Amino acid sequence: MNKTVLSVIAILVIALGIVGAGSMFTVDQIQQAIVMQFGNPQKVIQKPGLNFKIPFVQDVVYVDNRVLSVSTQREEVVTRDQKRLMVDSFARFRIVNPLQYYQSFGTLEVAYQRLGTILNSQMRQTLGRQILTAIVSGERSDLMDKIKAQVNAEAKTTGIEILDVRIVRADLPQENSEKVFERMRTQREQEAKEIRANGAEIAQRIRANAEKERTVILAEAKKDSEILRGEGDGEKNRIFAEAFGKDPDFFSFYRSMQAYRESISDDDTTMVLSPDSEFFRYFDQENINPDKAN
């Protein structure tokens, strides 16, 4: 009898252990949970920790609590100026309402497919209203904000919040790329020609101004030199006049010496003059020292 009681007690303990283990579950920090009963949601748990459920009656569906990413397949977009563009994009999102998410998608794979479709649709609509230069320029950030707002508006009832939308690549088709590159090269060459022409014009203007200033400076210098030369000649003539007034003979002798130096300074100079010429009068000793001659 005692063995039977012990066996029953052991069975009850094991059963209680199984029931107790089946009634407990843990939610990690990277998880959220939905307690389901016969396919109907009973409770949503968004905080980590130990929780309880009715064993064999209730099940737990775990939902990711991390920031997730969805990438789209390369999509062709036709811009407002009829340019074709091949676009790769991605979005980062988080599940903020596990129940809405579960009721809308059920699984993460379905969520990826639906979000990719929504993202592609909004990308085509928004970029299709823009010109090509706006998409590839600094305006892209504003366009991404618009697309994020539109995707959030469309997915607001699915329990998902879009955190960021970005274009990974935006390329022209090969045939368009060659035409665009050729046009860009032509434009750059034209800009380079204009820059060189402007530079040549500026250089010519600088040279003309420099030449004008040079001419003015030389004219001023020549004018100043003429004035100084005139003043020097005047001073020289004044000194000569004073010397002539004080000693006419010495002044006459000095002028003759100057004439000799200028006329016969070259070794090859040949002069044909009469010995009695007035030019050689100071070669005569009497004319050099008239006092001794007397």
C-alpha positions as protocol buffer text, in pm:
chain_id: "A"
residue {
  index: 1
  type: MET
  ca { x: 0 y: 0 z: 0 }
}
residue {
  index: 2
  type: ASN
  ca { x: 278 y: 238 z: 86 }
}
residue {
  index: 3
  type: LYS
  ca { x: 442 y: 167 z: -248 }
}
residue {
  index: 4
  type: THR
  ca { x: 122 y: 252 z: -430 }
}
residue {
  index: 5
  type: VAL
  ca { x: 89 y: 582 z: -247 }
}
residue {
  index: 6
  type: LEU
  ca { x: 448 y: 669 z: -319 }
}
residue {
  index: 7
  type: SER
  ca { x: 401 y: 590 z: -685 }
}
residue {
  index: 8
  type: VAL
  ca { x: 93 y: 811 z: -705 }
}
residue {
  index: 9
  type: ILE
  ca { x: 273 y: 1092 z: -528 }
}
residue {
  index: 10
  type: ALA
  ca { x: 568 y: 1058 z: -764 }
}
residue {
  index: 11
  type: ILE
  ca { x: 338 y: 1067 z: -1066 }
}
residue {
  index: 12
  type: LEU
  ca { x: 163 y: 1376 z: -929 }
}
residue {
  index: 13
  type: VAL
  ca { x: 494 y: 1550 z: -868 }
}
residue {
  index: 14
  type: ILE
  ca { x: 611 y: 1472 z: -1220 }
}
residue {
  index: 15
  type: ALA
  ca { x: 281 y: 1589 z: -1362 }
}
residue {
  index: 16
  type: LEU
  ca { x: 294 y: 1907 z: -1160 }
}
residue {
  index: 17
  type: GLY
  ca { x: 649 y: 1962 z: -1279 }
}
residue {
  index: 18
  type: ILE
  ca { x: 546 y: 1919 z: -1640 }
}
residue {
  index: 19
  type: VAL
  ca { x: 249 y: 2148 z: -1593 }
}
residue {
  index: 20
  type: GLY
  ca { x: 462 y: 2405 z: -1412 }
}
residue {
  index: 21
  type: ALA
  ca { x: 728 y: 2397 z: -1681 }
}
residue {
  index: 22
  type: GLY
  ca { x: 467 y: 2429 z: -1951 }
}
residue {
  index: 23
  type: SER
  ca { x: 311 y: 2728 z: -1780 }
}
residue {
  index: 24
  type: MET
  ca { x: 632 y: 2935 z: -1773 }
}
residue {
  index: 25
  type: PHE
  ca { x: 810 y: 3111 z: -2061 }
}
residue {
  index: 26
  type: THR
  ca { x: 1080 y: 3378 z: -2090 }
}
residue {
  index: 27
  type: VAL
  ca { x: 1085 y: 3684 z: -2315 }
}
residue {
  index: 28
  type: ASP
  ca { x: 1437 y: 3802 z: -2410 }
}
residue {
  index: 29
  type: GLN
  ca { x: 1540 y: 4164 z: -2458 }
}
residue {
  index: 30
  type: ILE
  ca { x: 1537 y: 4122 z: -2836 }
}
residue {
  index: 31
  type: GLN
  ca { x: 1189 y: 3968 z: -2834 }
}
residue {
  index: 32
  type: GLN
  ca { x: 824 y: 4051 z: -2790 }
}
residue {
  index: 33
  type: ALA
  ca { x: 555 y: 3789 z: -2731 }
}
residue {
  index: 34
  type: ILE
  ca { x: 189 y: 3724 z: -2803 }
}
residue {
  index: 35
  type: VAL
  ca { x: 2 y: 3468 z: -2591 }
}
residue {
  index: 36
  type: MET
  ca { x: -242 y: 3279 z: -2815 }
}
residue {
  index: 37
  type: GLN
  ca { x: -534 y: 3059 z: -2706 }
}
residue {
  index: 38
  type: PHE
  ca { x: -693 y: 2841 z: -2971 }
}
residue {
  index: 39
  type: GLY
  ca { x: -561 y: 3083 z: -3237 }
}
residue {
  index: 40
  type: ASN
  ca { x: -690 y: 3396 z: -3065 }
}
residue {
  index: 41
  type: PRO
  ca { x: -454 y: 3652 z: -2911 }
}
residue {
  index: 42
  type: GLN
  ca { x: -492 y: 3683 z: -2533 }
}
residue {
  index: 43
  type: LYS
  ca { x: -201 y: 3897 z: -2420 }
}
residue {
  index: 44
  type: VAL
  ca { x: 88 y: 4100 z: -2567 }
}
residue {
  index: 45
  type: ILE
  ca { x: 418 y: 4112 z: -2377 }
}
residue {
  index: 46
  type: GLN
  ca { x: 676 y: 4375 z: -2479 }
}
residue {
  index: 47
  type: LYS
  ca { x: 902 y: 4370 z: -2172 }
}
residue {
  index: 48
  type: PRO
  ca { x: 1168 y: 4105 z: -2109 }
}
residue {
  index: 49
  type: GLY
  ca { x: 1127 y: 3864 z: -1818 }
}
residue {
  index: 50
  type: LEU
  ca { x: 954 y: 3549 z: -1689 }
}
residue {
  index: 51
  type: ASN
  ca { x: 586 y: 3507 z: -1775 }
}
residue {
  index: 52
  type: PHE
  ca { x: 311 y: 3246 z: -1735 }
}
residue {
  index: 53
  type: LYS
  ca { x: 50 y: 3084 z: -1958 }
}
residue {
  index: 54
  type: ILE
  ca { x: -203 y: 2804 z: -1935 }
}
residue {
  index: 55
  type: PRO
  ca { x: -26 y: 2485 z: -2038 }
}
residue {
  index: 56
  type: PHE
  ca { x: -166 y: 2279 z: -2323 }
}
residue {
  index: 57
  type: VAL
  ca { x: -420 y: 2555 z: -2390 }
}
residue {
  index: 58
  type: GLN
  ca { x: -216 y: 2864 z: -2465 }
}
residue {
  index: 59
  type: ASP
  ca { x: 82 y: 2904 z: -2700 }
}
residue {
  index: 60
  type: VAL
  ca { x: 340 y: 3183 z: -2734 }
}
residue {
  index: 61
  type: VAL
  ca { x: 431 y: 3357 z: -3062 }
}
residue {
  index: 62
  type: TYR
  ca { x: 762 y: 3546 z: -3046 }
}
residue {
  index: 63
  type: VAL
  ca { x: 814 y: 3866 z: -3245 }
}
residue {
  index: 64
  type: ASP
  ca { x: 1153 y: 4029 z: -3313 }
}
residue {
  index: 65
  type: ASN
  ca { x: 1217 y: 4351 z: -3121 }
}
residue {
  index: 66
  type: ARG
  ca { x: 1533 y: 4458 z: -3307 }
}
residue {
  index: 67
  type: VAL
  ca { x: 1577 y: 4711 z: -3587 }
}
residue {
  index: 68
  type: LEU
  ca { x: 1533 y: 4514 z: -3909 }
}
residue {
  index: 69
  type: SER
  ca { x: 1620 y: 4590 z: -4272 }
}
residue {
  index: 70
  type: VAL
  ca { x: 1442 y: 4515 z: -4595 }
}
residue {
  index: 71
  type: SER
  ca { x: 1606 y: 4557 z: -4937 }
}
residue {
  index: 72
  type: THR
  ca { x: 1426 y: 4594 z: -5267 }
}
residue {
  index: 73
  type: GLN
  ca { x: 1514 y: 4446 z: -5601 }
}
residue {
  index: 74
  type: ARG
  ca { x: 1658 y: 4680 z: -5862 }
}
residue {
  index: 75
  type: GLU
  ca { x: 1369 y: 4882 z: -5999 }
}
residue {
  index: 76
  type: GLU
  ca { x: 1350 y: 5099 z: -6312 }
}
residue {
  index: 77
  type: VAL
  ca { x: 1220 y: 5450 z: -6247 }
}
residue {
  index: 78
  type: VAL
  ca { x: 1122 y: 5698 z: -6519 }
}
residue {
  index: 79
  type: THR
  ca { x: 1183 y: 6055 z: -6403 }
}
residue {
  index: 80
  type: ARG
  ca { x: 975 y: 6360 z: -6486 }
}
residue {
  index: 81
  type: ASP
  ca { x: 1220 y: 6459 z: -6761 }
}
residue {
  index: 82
  type: GLN
  ca { x: 1182 y: 6109 z: -6914 }
}
residue {
  index: 83
  type: LYS
  ca { x: 1515 y: 5976 z: -6794 }
}
residue {
  index: 84
  type: ARG
  ca { x: 1538 y: 5609 z: -6699 }
}
residue {
  index: 85
  type: LEU
  ca { x: 1708 y: 5526 z: -6372 }
}
residue {
  index: 86
  type: MET
  ca { x: 1787 y: 5188 z: -6213 }
}
residue {
  index: 87
  type: VAL
  ca { x: 1736 y: 5219 z: -5836 }
}
residue {
  index: 88
  type: ASP
  ca { x: 1832 y: 4989 z: -5547 }
}
residue {
  index: 89
  type: SER
  ca { x: 1691 y: 5090 z: -5207 }
}
residue {
  index: 90
  type: PHE
  ca { x: 1646 y: 4962 z: -4854 }
}
residue {
  index: 91
  type: ALA
  ca { x: 1448 y: 5055 z: -4543 }
}
residue {
  index: 92
  type: ARG
  ca { x: 1508 y: 5001 z: -4173 }
}
residue {
  index: 93
  type: PHE
  ca { x: 1205 y: 4932 z: -3956 }
}
residue {
  index: 94
  type: ARG
  ca { x: 1092 y: 4813 z: -3615 }
}
residue {
  index: 95
  type: ILE
  ca { x: 783 y: 4619 z: -3501 }
}
residue {
  index: 96
  type: VAL
  ca { x: 611 y: 4854 z: -3256 }
}
residue {
  index: 97
  type: ASN
  ca { x: 277 y: 4673 z: -3230 }
}
residue {
  index: 98
  type: PRO
  ca { x: 326 y: 4295 z: -3224 }
}
residue {
  index: 99
  type: LEU
  ca { x: -45 y: 4216 z: -3246 }
}
residue {
  index: 100
  type: GLN
  ca { x: -108 y: 4434 z: -3553 }
}
residue {
  index: 101
  type: TYR
  ca { x: 209 y: 4295 z: -3711 }
}
residue {
  index: 102
  type: TYR
  ca { x: 101 y: 3935 z: -3648 }
}
residue {
  index: 103
  type: GLN
  ca { x: -249 y: 3995 z: -3777 }
}
residue {
  index: 104
  type: SER
  ca { x: -118 y: 4177 z: -4088 }
}
residue {
  index: 105
  type: PHE
  ca { x: 172 y: 3950 z: -4186 }
}
residue {
  index: 106
  type: GLY
  ca { x: 190 y: 3645 z: -3966 }
}
residue {
  index: 107
  type: THR
  ca { x: 558 y: 3582 z: -4046 }
}
residue {
  index: 108
  type: LEU
  ca { x: 864 y: 3797 z: -4106 }
}
residue {
  index: 109
  type: GLU
  ca { x: 905 y: 3662 z: -4460 }
}
residue {
  index: 110
  type: VAL
  ca { x: 560 y: 3789 z: -4555 }
}
residue {
  index: 111
  type: ALA
  ca { x: 640 y: 4124 z: -4391 }
}
residue {
  index: 112
  type: TYR
  ca { x: 957 y: 4156 z: -4601 }
}
residue {
  index: 113
  type: GLN
  ca { x: 765 y: 4089 z: -4922 }
}
residue {
  index: 114
  type: ARG
  ca { x: 485 y: 4334 z: -4841 }
}
residue {
  index: 115
  type: LEU
  ca { x: 720 y: 4610 z: -4725 }
}
residue {
  index: 116
  type: GLY
  ca { x: 938 y: 4564 z: -5034 }
}
residue {
  index: 117
  type: THR
  ca { x: 632 y: 4607 z: -5255 }
}
residue {
  index: 118
  type: ILE
  ca { x: 521 y: 4920 z: -5068 }
}
residue {
  index: 119
  type: LEU
  ca { x: 873 y: 5067 z: -5077 }
}
residue {
  index: 120
  type: ASN
  ca { x: 912 y: 5006 z: -5451 }
}
residue {
  index: 121
  type: SER
  ca { x: 573 y: 5162 z: -5523 }
}
residue {
  index: 122
  type: GLN
  ca { x: 644 y: 5477 z: -5323 }
}
residue {
  index: 123
  type: MET
  ca { x: 994 y: 5501 z: -5469 }
}
residue {
  index: 124
  type: ARG
  ca { x: 857 y: 5495 z: -5826 }
}
residue {
  index: 125
  type: GLN
  ca { x: 585 y: 5749 z: -5749 }
}
residue {
  index: 126
  type: THR
  ca { x: 807 y: 5997 z: -5565 }
}
residue {
  index: 127
  type: LEU
  ca { x: 1112 y: 5977 z: -5791 }
}
residue {
  index: 128
  type: GLY
  ca { x: 889 y: 5979 z: -6100 }
}
residue {
  index: 129
  type: ARG
  ca { x: 777 y: 6330 z: -6007 }
}
residue {
  index: 130
  type: GLN
  ca { x: 1137 y: 6457 z: -5994 }
}
residue {
  index: 131
  type: ILE
  ca { x: 1394 y: 6545 z: -6258 }
}
residue {
  index: 132
  type: LEU
  ca { x: 1714 y: 6343 z: -6279 }
}
residue {
  index: 133
  type: THR
  ca { x: 1942 y: 6612 z: -6134 }
}
residue {
  index: 134
  type: ALA
  ca { x: 1725 y: 6641 z: -5823 }
}
residue {
  index: 135
  type: ILE
  ca { x: 1758 y: 6268 z: -5757 }
}
residue {
  index: 136
  type: VAL
  ca { x: 2137 y: 6254 z: -5792 }
}
residue {
  index: 137
  type: SER
  ca { x: 2202 y: 6585 z: -5614 }
}
residue {
  index: 138
  type: GLY
  ca { x: 2181 y: 6706 z: -5254 }
}
residue {
  index: 139
  type: GLU
  ca { x: 1799 y: 6703 z: -5271 }
}
residue {
  index: 140
  type: ARG
  ca { x: 1799 y: 6324 z: -5236 }
}
residue {
  index: 141
  type: SER
  ca { x: 1785 y: 6341 z: -4854 }
}
residue {
  index: 142
  type: ASP
  ca { x: 1459 y: 6538 z: -4867 }
}
residue {
  index: 143
  type: LEU
  ca { x: 1316 y: 6288 z: -5116 }
}
residue {
  index: 144
  type: MET
  ca { x: 1405 y: 5998 z: -4885 }
}
residue {
  index: 145
  type: ASP
  ca { x: 1225 y: 6171 z: -4597 }
}
residue {
  index: 146
  type: LYS
  ca { x: 914 y: 6205 z: -4815 }
}
residue {
  index: 147
  type: ILE
  ca { x: 925 y: 5838 z: -4914 }
}
residue {
  index: 148
  type: LYS
  ca { x: 970 y: 5734 z: -4550 }
}
residue {
  index: 149
  type: ALA
  ca { x: 664 y: 5936 z: -4449 }
}
residue {
  index: 150
  type: GLN
  ca { x: 458 y: 5785 z: -4732 }
}
residue {
  index: 151
  type: VAL
  ca { x: 562 y: 5426 z: -4649 }
}
residue {
  index: 152
  type: ASN
  ca { x: 485 y: 5489 z: -4281 }
}
residue {
  index: 153
  type: ALA
  ca { x: 141 y: 5621 z: -4374 }
}
residue {
  index: 154
  type: GLU
  ca { x: 69 y: 5312 z: -4582 }
}
residue {
  index: 155
  type: ALA
  ca { x: 206 y: 5070 z: -4320 }
}
residue {
  index: 156
  type: LYS
  ca { x: 66 y: 5243 z: -4010 }
}
residue {
  index: 157
  type: THR
  ca { x: -201 y: 4973 z: -3952 }
}
residue {
  index: 158
  type: THR
  ca { x: 50 y: 4687 z: -3976 }
}
residue {
  index: 159
  type: GLY
  ca { x: 229 y: 4754 z: -3647 }
}
residue {
  index: 160
  type: ILE
  ca { x: 553 y: 4852 z: -3823 }
}
residue {
  index: 161
  type: GLU
  ca { x: 738 y: 5185 z: -3800 }
}
residue {
  index: 162
  type: ILE
  ca { x: 975 y: 5280 z: -4082 }
}
residue {
  index: 163
  type: LEU
  ca { x: 1287 y: 5438 z: -3931 }
}
residue {
  index: 164
  type: ASP
  ca { x: 1488 y: 5518 z: -4243 }
}
residue {
  index: 165
  type: VAL
  ca { x: 1478 y: 5487 z: -4622 }
}
residue {
  index: 166
  type: ARG
  ca { x: 1788 y: 5507 z: -4837 }
}
residue {
  index: 167
  type: ILE
  ca { x: 1890 y: 5460 z: -5201 }
}
residue {
  index: 168
  type: VAL
  ca { x: 2179 y: 5216 z: -5226 }
}
residue {
  index: 169
  type: ARG
  ca { x: 2248 y: 5282 z: -5595 }
}
residue {
  index: 170
  type: ALA
  ca { x: 2093 y: 5494 z: -5865 }
}
residue {
  index: 171
  type: ASP
  ca { x: 2243 y: 5414 z: -6204 }
}
residue {
  index: 172
  type: LEU
  ca { x: 2150 y: 5501 z: -6557 }
}
residue {
  index: 173
  type: PRO
  ca { x: 2099 y: 5215 z: -6802 }
}
residue {
  index: 174
  type: GLN
  ca { x: 2414 y: 5145 z: -7002 }
}
residue {
  index: 175
  type: GLU
  ca { x: 2295 y: 5314 z: -7322 }
}
residue {
  index: 176
  type: ASN
  ca { x: 2177 y: 5621 z: -7131 }
}
residue {
  index: 177
  type: SER
  ca { x: 2499 y: 5638 z: -6930 }
}
residue {
  index: 178
  type: GLU
  ca { x: 2710 y: 5675 z: -7243 }
}
residue {
  index: 179
  type: LYS
  ca { x: 2491 y: 5957 z: -7375 }
}
residue {
  index: 180
  type: VAL
  ca { x: 2486 y: 6137 z: -7040 }
}
residue {
  index: 181
  type: PHE
  ca { x: 2862 y: 6103 z: -6998 }
}
residue {
  index: 182
  type: GLU
  ca { x: 2918 y: 6237 z: -7348 }
}
residue {
  index: 183
  type: ARG
  ca { x: 2688 y: 6532 z: -7278 }
}
residue {
  index: 184
  type: MET
  ca { x: 2861 y: 6597 z: -6946 }
}
residue {
  index: 185
  type: ARG
  ca { x: 3202 y: 6584 z: -7117 }
}
residue {
  index: 186
  type: THR
  ca { x: 3086 y: 6833 z: -7381 }
}
residue {
  index: 187
  type: GLN
  ca { x: 2950 y: 7065 z: -7113 }
}
residue {
  index: 188
  type: ARG
  ca { x: 3273 y: 7046 z: -6914 }
}
residue {
  index: 189
  type: GLU
  ca { x: 3479 y: 7120 z: -7226 }
}
residue {
  index: 190
  type: GLN
  ca { x: 3260 y: 7422 z: -7300 }
}
residue {
  index: 191
  type: GLU
  ca { x: 3297 y: 7542 z: -6943 }
}
residue {
  index: 192
  type: ALA
  ca { x: 3674 y: 7495 z: -6966 }
}
residue {
  index: 193
  type: LYS
  ca { x: 3686 y: 7699 z: -7289 }
}
residue {
  index: 194
  type: GLU
  ca { x: 3485 y: 7978 z: -7128 }
}
residue {
  index: 195
  type: ILE
  ca { x: 3712 y: 7976 z: -6824 }
}
residue {
  index: 196
  type: ARG
  ca { x: 4023 y: 7989 z: -7043 }
}
residue {
  index: 197
  type: ALA
  ca { x: 3873 y: 8271 z: -7253 }
}
residue {
  index: 198
  type: ASN
  ca { x: 3787 y: 8468 z: -6941 }
}
residue {
  index: 199
  type: GLY
  ca { x: 4136 y: 8405 z: -6807 }
}
residue {
  index: 200
  type: ALA
  ca { x: 4295 y: 8524 z: -7132 }
}
residue {
  index: 201
  type: GLU
  ca { x: 4078 y: 8837 z: -7128 }
}
residue {
  index: 202
  type: ILE
  ca { x: 4174 y: 8912 z: -6769 }
}
residue {
  index: 203
  type: ALA
  ca { x: 4542 y: 8848 z: -6847 }
}
residue {
  index: 204
  type: GLN
  ca { x: 4526 y: 9082 z: -7148 }
}
residue {
  index: 205
  type: ARG
  ca { x: 4360 y: 9349 z: -6936 }
}
residue {
  index: 206
  type: ILE
  ca { x: 4626 y: 9310 z: -6669 }
}
residue {
  index: 207
  type: ARG
  ca { x: 4904 y: 9335 z: -6929 }
}
residue {
  index: 208
  type: ALA
  ca { x: 4744 y: 9645 z: -7083 }
}
residue {
  index: 209
  type: ASN
  ca { x: 4714 y: 9811 z: -6743 }
}
residue {
  index: 210
  type: ALA
  ca { x: 5072 y: 9717 z: -6660 }
}
residue {
  index: 211
  type: GLU
  ca { x: 5195 y: 9856 z: -6994 }
}
residue {
  index: 212
  type: LYS
  ca { x: 4999 y: 10175 z: -6935 }
}
residue {
  index: 213
  type: GLU
  ca { x: 5144 y: 10213 z: -6588 }
}
residue {
  index: 214
  type: ARG
  ca { x: 5491 y: 10139 z: -6727 }
}
residue {
  index: 215
  type: THR
  ca { x: 5450 y: 10410 z: -6991 }
}
residue {
  index: 216
  type: VAL
  ca { x: 5330 y: 10660 z: -6732 }
}
residue {
  index: 217
  type: ILE
  ca { x: 5615 y: 10573 z: -6495 }
}
residue {
  index: 218
  type: LEU
  ca { x: 5876 y: 10601 z: -6772 }
}
residue {
  index: 219
  type: ALA
  ca { x: 5729 y: 10932 z: -6888 }
}
residue {
  index: 220
  type: GLU
  ca { x: 5732 y: 11066 z: -6534 }
}
residue {
  index: 221
  type: ALA
  ca { x: 6089 y: 10943 z: -6486 }
}
residue {
  index: 222
  type: LYS
  ca { x: 6199 y: 11099 z: -6815 }
}
residue {
  index: 223
  type: LYS
  ca { x: 6027 y: 11423 z: -6721 }
}
residue {
  index: 224
  type: ASP
  ca { x: 6198 y: 11424 z: -6382 }
}
residue {
  index: 225
  type: SER
  ca { x: 6535 y: 11342 z: -6541 }
}
residue {
  index: 226
  type: GLU
  ca { x: 6495 y: 11624 z: -6794 }
}
residue {
  index: 227
  type: ILE
  ca { x: 6411 y: 11863 z: -6514 }
}
residue {
  index: 228
  type: LEU
  ca { x: 6712 y: 11747 z: -6313 }
}
residue {
  index: 229
  type: ARG
  ca { x: 6934 y: 11761 z: -6622 }
}
residue {
  index: 230
  type: GLY
  ca { x: 6813 y: 12112 z: -6697 }
}
residue {
  index: 231
  type: GLU
  ca { x: 6876 y: 12217 z: -6341 }
}
residue {
  index: 232
  type: GLY
  ca { x: 7222 y: 12056 z: -6357 }
}
residue {
  index: 233
  type: ASP
  ca { x: 7303 y: 12228 z: -6687 }
}
residue {
  index: 234
  type: GLY
  ca { x: 7184 y: 12557 z: -6545 }
}
residue {
  index: 235
  type: GLU
  ca { x: 7399 y: 12511 z: -6237 }
}
residue {
  index: 236
  type: LYS
  ca { x: 7693 y: 12410 z: -6455 }
}
residue {
  index: 237
  type: ASN
  ca { x: 7650 y: 12713 z: -6679 }
}
residue {
  index: 238
  type: ARG
  ca { x: 7623 y: 12935 z: -6375 }
}
residue {
  index: 239
  type: ILE
  ca { x: 7947 y: 12795 z: -6238 }
}
residue {
  index: 240
  type: PHE
  ca { x: 8113 y: 12831 z: -6579 }
}
residue {
  index: 241
  type: ALA
  ca { x: 7987 y: 13188 z: -6604 }
}
residue {
  index: 242
  type: GLU
  ca { x: 8125 y: 13270 z: -6263 }
}
residue {
  index: 243
  type: ALA
  ca { x: 8455 y: 13105 z: -6351 }
}
residue {
  index: 244
  type: PHE
  ca { x: 8466 y: 13288 z: -6683 }
}
residue {
  index: 245
  type: GLY
  ca { x: 8402 y: 13615 z: -6509 }
}
residue {
  index: 246
  type: LYS
  ca { x: 8679 y: 13554 z: -6256 }
}
residue {
  index: 247
  type: ASP
  ca { x: 8942 y: 13407 z: -6490 }
}
residue {
  index: 248
  type: PRO
  ca { x: 8857 y: 13419 z: -6860 }
}
residue {
  index: 249
  type: ASP
  ca { x: 9192 y: 13271 z: -6963 }
}
residue {
  index: 250
  type: PHE
  ca { x: 9149 y: 12964 z: -6742 }
}
residue {
  index: 251
  type: PHE
  ca { x: 8795 y: 12918 z: -6864 }
}
residue {
  index: 252
  type: SER
  ca { x: 8914 y: 12931 z: -7225 }
}
residue {
  index: 253
  type: PHE
  ca { x: 9192 y: 12683 z: -7144 }
}
residue {
  index: 254
  type: TYR
  ca { x: 8948 y: 12445 z: -6972 }
}
residue {
  index: 255
  type: ARG
  ca { x: 8707 y: 12452 z: -7266 }
}
residue {
  index: 256
  type: SER
  ca { x: 8993 y: 12378 z: -7507 }
}
residue {
  index: 257
  type: MET
  ca { x: 9105 y: 12081 z: -7296 }
}
residue {
  index: 258
  type: GLN
  ca { x: 8751 y: 11948 z: -7303 }
}
residue {
  index: 259
  type: ALA
  ca { x: 8747 y: 11982 z: -7682 }
}
residue {
  index: 260
  type: TYR
  ca { x: 9084 y: 11800 z: -7711 }
}
residue {
  index: 261
  type: ARG
  ca { x: 8956 y: 11511 z: -7496 }
}
residue {
  index: 262
  type: GLU
  ca { x: 8636 y: 11471 z: -7696 }
}
residue {
  index: 263
  type: SER
  ca { x: 8807 y: 11503 z: -8035 }
}
residue {
  index: 264
  type: ILE
  ca { x: 9120 y: 11292 z: -8000 }
}
residue {
  index: 265
  type: SER
  ca { x: 9025 y: 11046 z: -7725 }
}
residue {
  index: 266
  type: ASP
  ca { x: 9021 y: 10761 z: -7978 }
}
residue {
  index: 267
  type: ASP
  ca { x: 9367 y: 10626 z: -8071 }
}
residue {
  index: 268
  type: ASP
  ca { x: 9263 y: 10594 z: -8435 }
}
residue {
  index: 269
  type: THR
  ca { x: 9149 y: 10956 z: -8465 }
}
residue {
  index: 270
  type: THR
  ca { x: 9303 y: 11145 z: -8757 }
}
residue {
  index: 271
  type: MET
  ca { x: 9257 y: 11523 z: -8784 }
}
residue {
  index: 272
  type: VAL
  ca { x: 9382 y: 11739 z: -9069 }
}
residue {
  index: 273
  type: LEU
  ca { x: 9416 y: 12097 z: -8943 }
}
residue {
  index: 274
  type: SER
  ca { x: 9656 y: 12381 z: -8998 }
}
residue {
  index: 275
  type: PRO
  ca { x: 9918 y: 12417 z: -8720 }
}
residue {
  index: 276
  type: ASP
  ca { x: 9815 y: 12779 z: -8696 }
}
residue {
  index: 277
  type: SER
  ca { x: 9454 y: 12682 z: -8630 }
}
residue {
  index: 278
  type: GLU
  ca { x: 9292 y: 12837 z: -8330 }
}
residue {
  index: 279
  type: PHE
  ca { x: 9211 y: 12484 z: -8215 }
}
residue {
  index: 280
  type: PHE
  ca { x: 9583 y: 12420 z: -8139 }
}
residue {
  index: 281
  type: ARG
  ca { x: 9661 y: 12747 z: -7983 }
}
residue {
  index: 282
  type: TYR
  ca { x: 9723 y: 12593 z: -7638 }
}
residue {
  index: 283
  type: PHE
  ca { x: 9989 y: 12363 z: -7788 }
}
residue {
  index: 284
  type: ASP
  ca { x: 10202 y: 12675 z: -7804 }
}
residue {
  index: 285
  type: GLN
  ca { x: 10397 y: 12729 z: -7478 }
}
residue {
  index: 286
  type: GLU
  ca { x: 10343 y: 13101 z: -7498 }
}
residue {
  index: 287
  type: ASN
  ca { x: 9967 y: 13061 z: -7497 }
}
residue {
  index: 288
  type: ILE
  ca { x: 9986 y: 12822 z: -7204 }
}
residue {
  index: 289
  type: ASN
  ca { x: 10193 y: 13060 z: -6988 }
}
residue {
  index: 290
  type: PRO
  ca { x: 10180 y: 13409 z: -7130 }
}
residue {
  index: 291
  type: ASP
  ca { x: 10356 y: 13553 z: -6825 }
}
residue {
  index: 292
  type: LYS
  ca { x: 10675 y: 13351 z: -6895 }
}
residue {
  index: 293
  type: ALA
  ca { x: 10660 y: 13449 z: -7260 }
}
residue {
  index: 294
  type: ASN
  ca { x: 10682 y: 13808 z: -7155 }
}
